[in-house]
Amino acid sequence: MTLNNLKSPKGAHKNIKRIGRGQGSGQGQQAGKGHKGQKARAGGGVRTGFEGNNLPLYMRIPKKGFSNSPFKVSYAEVSLSAIEAKFDSGEVTRELLVEKGLLNGINKRKPIKVLANGELKTALTFVNIDKFTKSAAEAVAKAGGKIETK
């Protein structure tokens, strides 16, 4: 192999479409833009949703009601079975849940809710955990644990 017979591998180089460079290129004359009009002009075209002399759909449909979604509180959910697997005894706090890998990503900052999936056999003290399901709170009490809030 020498410099005069070097070649790119097949499919590595694709010829670019040279628009508006004469009839021989196959993209001459109107350069693939058809005949005149708004879409043929430089910077031409219409915005998304534009309907040309009609009121656009997004303006025609009724806007009513109220959505509480911007104010909705979403919780990082942790199951009792996961806590049972990672904790032997002692306290359960946000910092320890993060350290043991039960909370990661955005869930590190969200308020925590404990779900009653699985059983709790060890007596654990939950410190500053935001919410418990009824059955989770009962399971903690049944196991001899405590729930301490702020």
ABEGO torsion letter per residue (X at the ends): XBAAABBBBBGABBBBBBBGAEAAAGABGAGGAEBEEAAABBGBEBBBGBAGGBBBAAAABBBBEBBAAAABBBBBBBBAAAAAAABABEBBBAAAAAAAGABBEAAAABBBBBBABEBBABBBBBBGBABBBAAAAAAAAAAGBBBBBX
